Structure formats: structure tokens, C-alpha cells
Amino acid sequence: MTYNFRVGLRPDWFLAQPEGDAVPLHAMLALLGAIDATGNIAGACRQCGVSYRHAWGLLRRFEAIFGTALLITRRRQGTQLSPFAERLLWANRRIAARLTPMLDSLASELQEELERLLPESEPHLRLHASHGFAVEALMARLSATTPPVELRYRTGQEALASLARGECDVAGFQVPVGEFAQPILQRYAPWLDPDDTLLVHLAVRRTGLFVMRDNPKAIQGVGDLAREDVRFVNRQPGSSTRLLVDLMLAESGIAPAQVSGYDISEFTHMAVAAHIASGMADTGVGVQTAAARFGLDFVPLVDERYVFAIRRNLLQAQRMQGLLATLRSDAFRADMQALAGYDATDVGRTMTVMEAFG
């Protein structure tokens, strides 16, 4: 049965006031983002679908609340955001980058819980996976399928452990190509039973260092993370990217204590990119797509293979075949090729553990 609703959750800001109701910032932040993109208020009004008068009223209201200007207008130079408004906008982008994957996961969980209470509900395909842009693209393609796919974002180890416990049907994780593959695979080995597990190739993605546009600090590799003038932002403990960072630091003879910012962590590639783009750090490790979306330069370090682990006995199940059909479709391949740093050559290929990793 097809249901006509999809649960969605998105982050929002509110300003608490000593008296009266909390004031939402969503409309003001959307307007600031449009002004930043178009360079003038008239273009921002068209983009946001509001009148010129309404836009100025909104801006004046929040300037009064904050007690500072939000715009700087110069004759013949257009309109630009004030430093305060720029900081607001970047804070909003960091919040969205940090929370959106978590909220997507919660929305999928809530969708499943609600549908279970409805008549003629069908079992969902349960996907637990390390967050990635290819997974996001896949979920967008699968959003209209029946039954839909239930998504939980987990670290690679957590996803594989869930598969072993029967808590999911598909577990997504990544493994670097080359010298760092075996140390990472050893972490996954307890849950990769070659006799019981098949792997489905999703993509090869390029991972490296994010740096500000034009690379003002001339950061060229992992060795530069030990420099006193370089501020780093890490991924959270337990994530595959954090494990990769530790391996690369060890290979370069650098102790974590030598890296300024090693203990500062974000939970997604986009959050790392937003952290750097807002000027809070000079570099961090992530996939090229995130760097491109935040206008950062990228220093490649290693390619990673992203794969899905499934149980052999579920390969012929109808819901699993539906997933494979989507993966192998021309439409999804085009989605993947549009992602900076992603190679979709073997997407949907099914392999044994030995065929994949030896």
C-alpha cells in the first residue's frame, strides 16, 4: 500500500525574549542567504518570494532585536552582509550541516513507526550506513518506492554490528584503497563473515584535506597538520574518517598532541567543510563533494571504496532486488556522476568479501 505522507525534520532557530513568544529566525536567515547569493535585495526578494517592503521590515525588526546592522549598502557596489550577519549565516550553515543527517535518520525512524500502525503496512528494507553523499542520493531515489527504505546513519562499525545482530538488512561502510585498507578492514573483520556476507559496490570516492580557497597557508599534506599555524578540525571518535586520520598521522610520525584542533570534532563531511569555510579552522579531512559545495579547495589524499554488506539469504528478497535495481539504473548512475570526487563505474556490482578485499 502507498501512503501519501513523508516525514521530514529540519533544524530551525528561535530567539527567546524576556517577554512574549520566541521569535523564529528562519525567514530572516533565508533572506540573508539570498542577499549573499544575489548581491542585492531586489534579487533576494524574487528568490524568497516576498515583497521589497516585507524584506526591509523583516531586516529592520531583527536589526532592532540584535542592536546592530545586518546589511552594508554602498552606492554602485550593491548590498552585502555585515560581519554580524555573515556570522549568523555561517552559524546556520554549520548547524544544518551538523544536524541534517541526524534529523533525516530520525525522520526515517518516525516514518516507519507511524506506518507500522497503519493497515496493510509492508516490511521495510532497513539500511544502516556511514553518512555519505552517495547514500543521500540513493535515499532520494528510493523515497518514492513502496515500501520505503528505513535509514539510520551509523559509523561503519556500528552498521556492521547491527547487520550481525539482525537489526538491519544493509550495512554501509567505506575502506580506503591502498596501504591503509588492511588496518581498517581489521576493525570490520568481526562482522564480515565471508560465508554469510555479500558486498554490493556503491562508489569510489576521493578523500583529502579541505583548505580555504587558493590555499593561503600552502597546506600540501598530512605533514602540515603539525605546523603551529595550522588549525585542524577532526571527525568524531569511532568514525571511519577519524580512524583514517589516525593511521595517516602515525604513518607521518605525528602524534595527535602535535595537531592543533585534533580533539575538536564534527559529525559529517559537510560539517567539517562548514567549520573551515566559516574561518574556525584551516583544514580537515573529508570527501571532495563537501569541499566543492562550500567553495573550498581540496588536496587529495586517498580514494575510498564505499560498499554495502548484505546477508546472502536476503539477496533474492523482493525488497533487496528493488534496491539493486535502483543502484544499477541509469538515473542513479547519473546522480552519482554529478557528485564531485565520486566514481560510479561499478555501482551495483555484487561481490564476495574475498573478491572485494582478498
C-alpha positions as CSV (number, residue, x, y, z in Angstrom):
1,M,0.0,0.0,0.0
2,T,1.3,3.5,-0.8
3,Y,1.0,6.2,1.9
4,N,0.6,9.9,0.9
5,F,2.9,11.4,3.6
6,R,6.6,11.6,4.1
7,V,8.0,12.7,7.5
8,G,10.7,15.4,7.3
9,L,12.6,17.2,10.1
10,R,14.8,20.3,9.7
11,P,16.7,22.5,12.1
12,D,15.4,25.9,13.0
13,W,16.4,28.8,15.2
14,F,14.4,30.7,17.8
15,L,15.3,33.8,19.8
16,A,14.0,33.7,23.4
17,Q,12.7,37.0,24.6
18,P,12.3,38.2,28.2
19,E,8.6,38.9,27.5
20,G,6.5,37.4,24.7
21,D,6.8,34.5,22.4
22,A,10.1,33.1,21.0
23,V,11.0,34.7,17.6
24,P,11.8,32.3,14.7
25,L,14.8,33.2,12.5
26,H,14.0,31.0,9.5
27,A,12.6,33.7,7.2
28,M,15.4,36.2,8.2
29,L,18.2,33.7,7.6
30,A,16.6,32.7,4.2
31,L,16.6,36.3,3.2
32,L,20.2,36.9,4.3
33,G,21.3,33.8,2.3
34,A,19.5,35.1,-0.8
35,I,21.1,38.6,-0.4
36,D,24.5,36.9,0.0
37,A,23.8,34.9,-3.2
38,T,22.4,37.6,-5.4
39,G,24.2,40.7,-4.1
40,N,21.1,42.8,-3.8
41,I,17.8,43.0,-2.0
42,A,15.6,43.0,-5.1
43,G,17.1,39.7,-6.3
44,A,16.8,38.3,-2.8
45,C,13.1,39.2,-2.7
46,R,12.4,37.4,-6.0
47,Q,14.3,34.3,-4.8
48,C,12.4,34.3,-1.5
49,G,9.0,35.2,-3.0
50,V,8.5,38.2,-0.7
51,S,7.9,41.9,-1.4
52,Y,10.6,44.6,-1.1
53,R,8.7,46.2,1.7
54,H,8.3,42.9,3.6
55,A,12.0,42.2,3.3
56,W,13.0,45.6,4.7
57,G,10.5,45.3,7.5
58,L,12.0,41.9,8.4
59,L,15.6,43.2,8.4
60,R,14.7,46.3,10.4
61,R,12.9,44.1,13.0
62,F,16.0,41.9,13.6
63,E,18.4,44.8,13.5
64,A,16.4,46.2,16.4
65,I,16.5,42.9,18.2
66,F,20.2,42.4,17.8
67,G,21.1,46.1,18.1
68,T,23.4,46.1,15.1
69,A,23.2,46.4,11.3
70,L,22.7,43.3,9.1
71,L,23.4,45.0,5.8
72,I,26.1,47.3,4.3
73,T,24.9,49.2,1.3
74,R,27.3,51.2,-0.9
75,R,26.3,53.2,-3.9
76,R,27.1,51.4,-7.2
77,Q,28.5,48.4,-5.2
78,G,25.3,46.6,-4.3
79,T,24.4,45.3,-0.9
80,Q,26.5,42.9,1.2
81,L,26.1,41.4,4.6
82,S,27.5,43.0,7.7
83,P,30.1,40.9,9.7
84,F,27.4,40.1,12.2
85,A,25.0,38.9,9.5
86,E,27.8,36.8,7.9
87,R,28.5,35.1,11.2
88,L,24.8,34.4,11.7
89,L,24.6,32.9,8.2
90,W,27.7,30.7,8.7
91,A,26.4,29.6,12.1
92,N,23.2,28.5,10.4
93,R,25.1,26.6,7.7
94,R,27.2,24.8,10.3
95,I,24.0,23.8,12.2
96,A,22.4,22.5,9.1
97,A,25.5,20.5,8.1
98,R,25.8,19.1,11.6
99,L,22.2,18.2,12.2
100,T,20.5,17.4,8.9
101,P,21.8,13.8,8.6
102,M,20.8,13.1,12.1
103,L,17.3,14.5,11.5
104,D,17.0,12.6,8.3
105,S,17.7,9.4,10.2
106,L,15.2,10.3,12.9
107,A,12.6,11.2,10.3
108,S,13.0,7.8,8.6
109,E,12.6,6.1,12.0
110,L,9.4,8.1,12.7
111,Q,8.1,7.3,9.3
112,E,8.5,3.6,9.9
113,E,6.9,3.7,13.4
114,L,3.8,5.6,12.0
115,E,3.4,3.2,9.0
116,R,3.5,0.2,11.3
117,L,0.3,1.4,12.8
118,L,-1.5,1.7,9.5
119,P,-3.4,-1.1,7.7
120,E,-1.6,-3.2,5.1
121,S,1.8,-2.0,6.1
122,E,4.7,-3.8,4.5
123,P,8.2,-4.6,6.0
124,H,10.8,-2.0,5.2
125,L,14.3,-2.6,3.9
126,R,16.5,-1.4,6.8
127,L,19.7,0.5,5.9
128,H,22.3,1.4,8.5
129,A,25.2,3.2,6.9
130,S,28.1,5.6,7.4
131,H,26.9,9.0,6.2
132,G,27.9,9.9,2.6
133,F,26.7,11.8,-0.4
134,A,26.1,8.7,-2.4
135,V,23.8,7.4,0.3
136,E,21.9,10.7,0.3
137,A,21.5,10.4,-3.4
138,L,20.3,6.8,-3.1
139,M,17.7,7.7,-0.4
140,A,16.4,10.5,-2.7
141,R,15.8,7.9,-5.4
142,L,14.3,5.4,-3.0
143,S,12.0,8.0,-1.3
144,A,9.1,7.1,-3.7
145,T,9.4,3.4,-3.5
146,T,7.0,1.1,-1.8
147,P,7.7,0.1,0.9
148,P,10.3,2.9,1.5
149,V,13.7,2.3,2.9
150,E,14.3,2.9,6.6
151,L,17.6,4.7,7.2
152,R,19.8,5.0,10.2
153,Y,23.1,6.8,10.0
154,R,25.8,4.9,12.0
155,T,29.6,4.6,11.9
156,G,30.8,1.7,9.7
157,Q,31.5,-0.5,12.7
158,E,28.1,0.2,14.2
159,A,26.3,-0.5,10.9
160,L,28.1,-3.9,10.5
161,A,27.4,-4.8,14.1
162,S,23.7,-4.0,13.5
163,L,23.7,-6.3,10.5
164,A,25.3,-9.1,12.6
165,R,22.5,-8.7,15.2
166,G,19.8,-8.8,12.6
167,E,18.8,-5.1,13.3
168,C,19.3,-4.1,9.7
169,D,19.3,-5.6,6.2
170,V,22.0,-3.5,4.6
171,A,25.2,-2.0,6.3
172,G,27.2,0.7,4.5
173,F,30.8,1.3,5.2
174,Q,34.0,2.5,3.5
175,V,37.5,1.2,3.1
176,P,40.5,3.2,1.8
177,V,42.3,1.9,-1.3
178,G,46.0,1.1,-0.7
179,E,48.2,0.9,2.3
180,F,45.5,1.8,4.9
181,A,43.0,-0.8,3.7
182,Q,44.1,-3.7,5.9
183,P,44.2,-1.8,9.2
184,I,40.7,-0.5,8.6
185,L,39.4,-3.9,7.5
186,Q,40.8,-5.4,10.7
187,R,38.3,-3.2,12.6
188,Y,35.5,-4.5,10.5
189,A,36.6,-8.2,10.4
190,P,34.5,-9.4,13.4
191,W,31.3,-8.7,11.4
192,L,32.4,-9.7,7.9
193,D,31.8,-13.4,7.7
194,P,32.9,-14.5,4.2
195,D,30.5,-17.4,4.2
196,D,27.4,-15.4,5.1
197,T,28.1,-11.9,3.8
198,L,27.9,-10.4,0.3
199,L,29.1,-6.9,-0.7
200,V,27.4,-4.5,-3.1
201,H,29.7,-1.8,-4.6
202,L,28.3,1.7,-4.3
203,A,31.2,4.1,-5.3
204,V,34.8,5.1,-5.1
205,R,35.1,8.5,-3.6
206,R,38.1,10.8,-3.2
207,T,39.1,11.9,0.3
208,G,41.5,14.6,1.2
209,L,42.2,17.8,3.0
210,F,39.8,20.8,2.8
211,V,41.5,24.2,2.7
212,M,40.4,27.7,2.1
213,R,40.1,28.9,-1.5
214,D,43.6,29.4,-3.0
215,N,45.1,27.5,-0.1
216,P,46.5,30.6,1.7
217,K,48.6,28.5,4.2
218,A,50.0,26.3,1.4
219,I,48.8,23.1,3.1
220,Q,50.0,20.2,0.9
221,G,49.6,17.0,3.0
222,V,49.2,15.4,6.4
223,G,52.7,16.5,7.5
224,D,51.4,20.1,7.6
225,L,48.9,19.3,10.4
226,A,51.8,19.5,12.9
227,R,52.5,23.1,12.0
228,E,51.8,25.7,14.7
229,D,50.0,28.0,12.3
230,V,47.5,25.3,11.1
231,R,44.2,24.7,12.9
232,F,42.6,21.3,12.3
233,V,39.0,20.1,12.7
234,N,38.6,16.3,13.1
235,R,35.8,13.8,12.7
236,Q,34.1,12.2,15.7
237,P,35.7,9.3,17.6
238,G,34.7,5.9,16.1
239,S,34.1,7.2,12.6
240,S,35.9,5.7,9.7
241,T,37.4,9.1,8.7
242,R,38.8,9.5,12.3
243,L,40.4,6.1,12.0
244,L,41.9,7.1,8.7
245,V,43.3,10.3,10.1
246,D,44.9,8.4,13.0
247,L,46.6,6.0,10.5
248,M,47.8,8.8,8.3
249,L,49.2,10.7,11.3
250,A,51.0,7.6,12.5
251,E,52.4,6.9,9.1
252,S,53.8,10.5,9.0
253,G,55.3,10.2,12.6
254,I,52.9,12.8,14.0
255,A,51.4,12.4,17.5
256,P,47.8,13.6,17.9
257,A,49.0,16.0,20.6
258,Q,51.1,17.8,17.9
259,V,47.9,18.7,15.9
260,S,46.1,21.9,16.9
261,G,42.4,21.0,17.0
262,Y,42.8,17.2,16.9
263,D,40.2,16.9,19.7
264,I,37.7,19.3,18.0
265,S,35.3,17.1,16.0
266,E,32.3,17.3,13.7
267,F,29.9,14.5,12.7
268,T,29.7,14.9,8.9
269,H,31.9,15.9,6.0
270,M,29.6,18.9,5.4
271,A,30.0,20.0,9.0
272,V,33.8,19.8,8.6
273,A,33.6,21.9,5.4
274,A,31.3,24.4,7.0
275,H,33.6,24.7,10.1
276,I,36.5,25.6,7.8
277,A,34.6,27.8,5.4
278,S,33.4,29.9,8.3
279,G,37.0,30.5,9.4
280,M,37.0,28.4,12.5
281,A,39.8,26.1,11.2
282,D,42.3,25.9,8.4
283,T,41.9,22.3,7.3
284,G,40.1,19.0,7.9
285,V,39.7,15.6,6.2
286,G,36.6,14.7,4.1
287,V,35.3,13.8,0.7
288,Q,35.7,16.2,-2.2
289,T,32.0,16.8,-2.7
290,A,31.7,18.7,0.6
291,A,34.7,20.9,-0.3
292,A,33.1,21.7,-3.6
293,R,29.7,22.6,-2.0
294,F,31.4,25.1,0.3
295,G,33.7,26.6,-2.2
296,L,36.8,25.2,-0.6
297,D,40.0,23.9,-2.3
298,F,40.8,20.3,-2.0
299,V,44.1,18.4,-1.5
300,P,43.5,14.7,-2.4
301,L,45.0,12.1,-0.1
302,V,43.3,8.7,-0.7
303,D,40.5,7.0,-2.6
304,E,37.9,5.1,-0.6
305,R,35.6,2.3,-1.7
306,Y,32.1,2.6,-0.3
307,V,30.2,-0.8,-0.1
308,F,27.0,-2.3,1.3
309,A,27.2,-5.5,3.2
310,I,24.1,-7.8,3.0
311,R,23.2,-11.4,4.1
312,R,23.4,-14.0,1.3
313,N,20.0,-15.3,2.2
314,L,18.4,-11.9,1.5
315,L,19.9,-11.4,-1.9
316,Q,16.8,-12.7,-3.8
317,A,14.2,-11.0,-1.5
318,Q,12.0,-8.6,-3.4
319,R,12.9,-5.6,-1.4
320,M,16.6,-6.3,-1.9
321,Q,16.2,-6.7,-5.6
322,G,14.4,-3.4,-5.7
323,L,17.4,-1.8,-4.0
324,L,19.8,-3.4,-6.5
325,A,17.6,-2.3,-9.5
326,T,17.8,1.3,-8.3
327,L,21.5,1.1,-7.8
328,R,22.0,-0.2,-11.3
329,S,19.7,2.3,-13.0
330,D,20.9,4.9,-15.4
331,A,19.2,7.6,-13.4
332,F,21.1,6.8,-10.2
333,R,24.4,6.4,-12.1
334,A,23.8,10.0,-13.4
335,D,23.2,11.2,-9.9
336,M,26.5,9.7,-8.8
337,Q,28.5,11.1,-11.6
338,A,27.2,14.6,-10.7
339,L,28.9,14.3,-7.3
340,A,32.4,15.9,-7.2
341,G,35.0,13.2,-6.4
342,Y,32.8,10.2,-6.9
343,D,33.3,7.4,-9.4
344,A,30.2,5.2,-10.1
345,T,31.8,2.8,-12.6
346,D,30.9,-0.4,-10.7
347,V,27.8,0.8,-8.9
348,G,25.5,-2.1,-8.0
349,R,28.1,-4.9,-8.6
350,T,27.7,-7.8,-6.2
351,M,30.9,-9.4,-4.8
352,T,32.0,-11.8,-2.1
353,V,34.2,-10.5,0.7
354,M,37.2,-12.3,-0.8
355,E,36.6,-10.9,-4.3
356,A,36.4,-7.4,-2.8
357,F,39.2,-7.4,-0.4
358,G,41.2,-10.7,-0.8
